[in-house]
Amino acid sequence: MNPPTKLLILVGTVTGNAEAVAQAVEMGCADLIDRIEVRRMDGLNIQAFEADAIYLICTSTHGSGDVPANARRLYDSLGSEPRYLGHVRYGVMALGDSAYAQTFCNGGLCFDERLADLGAVRVGEVFRHDASDGTDAAALGNAWCRKWLALAMRAALPA
Ligand SMILES: Cc1cc2nc3c(=O)[nH]c(=O)nc-3n(C[C@H](O)[C@H](O)[C@H](O)COP(=O)(O)O)c2cc1C
């Protein structure tokens, strides 16, 4: 069995920051894997996890610590149409703002919790970006992803 040759980045966003990070990763990590696809979460459900791919959840947080509106259907589907996702290896890029201290980056953490509940295996730590700290989410996200992707490709190899 060969490791997946595709990175599928699922994007939850309201104002486009998470999408910009995903696009930076698409360009900046192109030399590390055969194919990178950036897909907005709009309209997706749990079937999105049927692809032969390494998954990256790239999402912001809105409302009172909620996932973005375009991520709601996919997030709800993980709870309402559960199935075993033991084949899934994923990472999480969580965008937030520490001004929301109680719910910092909660959107990404919500996805992490649901995916883990279904048996999916997270690779590496969750990447968190703080909109209040003045740093460039796209540059930091790409640097994080280059290291993460090497780990994820190794984790996807059969034991
Ligand atoms: C109305 C509103 C509510 C927000 N709520 C939270 C929150 O609860 N926790 C958090 O960490 N960030 C919160 N944020 C910050 C966003 O997640 C952050 O600005 C992020 O970069 C936006 O990314 P996006 O453009 O991809 O949606 C909120 C932002 C807005 C405008």
The ligand as a MOL file (V3000), in Angstrom:
LIG
                    3D

  0  0  0     0  0            999 V3000
M  V30 BEGIN CTAB
M  V30 COUNTS 31 33 0 0 0
M  V30 BEGIN ATOM
M  V30 1 C -18.0700 38.1730 14.9510 0
M  V30 2 C -16.7550 37.4650 15.2130 0
M  V30 3 C -16.6950 36.5050 16.1940 0
M  V30 4 C -15.4880 35.8450 16.4600 0
M  V30 5 N -15.4390 34.9000 17.4550 0
M  V30 6 C -14.2620 34.3090 17.7460 0
M  V30 7 C -14.1870 33.3660 18.8050 0
M  V30 8 O -15.1470 33.0680 19.5010 0
M  V30 9 N -12.9780 32.7760 19.0520 0
M  V30 10 C -11.8540 33.0770 18.3150 0
M  V30 11 O -10.7960 32.5350 18.5930 0
M  V30 12 N -11.9090 33.9720 17.2910 0
M  V30 13 C -13.0840 34.5820 16.9870 0
M  V30 14 N -13.1410 35.4990 15.9630 0
M  V30 15 C -11.8890 35.8250 15.2070 0
M  V30 16 C -11.7830 35.1060 13.8560 0
M  V30 17 O -11.7950 33.6970 13.9980 0
M  V30 18 C -10.4530 35.5370 13.1940 0
M  V30 19 O -10.5230 36.9200 12.9010 0
M  V30 20 C -10.1390 34.7650 11.9380 0
M  V30 21 O -8.8740 35.1510 11.4270 0
M  V30 22 C -11.1870 34.9720 10.8630 0
M  V30 23 O -10.9080 34.0870 9.7910 0
M  V30 24 P -11.8690 33.9710 8.5240 0
M  V30 25 O -11.6870 35.2510 7.7350 0
M  V30 26 O -11.3200 32.8030 7.7620 0
M  V30 27 O -13.2640 33.7580 8.9680 0
M  V30 28 C -14.3380 36.1680 15.7000 0
M  V30 29 C -14.4160 37.1480 14.7010 0
M  V30 30 C -15.6080 37.7990 14.4540 0
M  V30 31 C -15.6510 38.8590 13.3820 0
M  V30 END ATOM
M  V30 BEGIN BOND
M  V30 1 1 1 2
M  V30 2 1 2 3
M  V30 3 2 2 30
M  V30 4 2 3 4
M  V30 5 1 4 5
M  V30 6 1 4 28
M  V30 7 2 5 6
M  V30 8 1 6 7
M  V30 9 1 6 13
M  V30 10 2 7 8
M  V30 11 1 7 9
M  V30 12 1 9 10
M  V30 13 2 10 11
M  V30 14 1 10 12
M  V30 15 2 12 13
M  V30 16 1 13 14
M  V30 17 1 14 15
M  V30 18 1 14 28
M  V30 19 1 15 16
M  V30 20 1 16 17
M  V30 21 1 16 18
M  V30 22 1 18 19
M  V30 23 1 18 20
M  V30 24 1 20 21
M  V30 25 1 20 22
M  V30 26 1 22 23
M  V30 27 1 23 24
M  V30 28 2 24 25
M  V30 29 1 24 26
M  V30 30 1 24 27
M  V30 31 2 28 29
M  V30 32 1 29 30
M  V30 33 1 30 31
M  V30 END BOND
M  V30 END CTAB
M  END
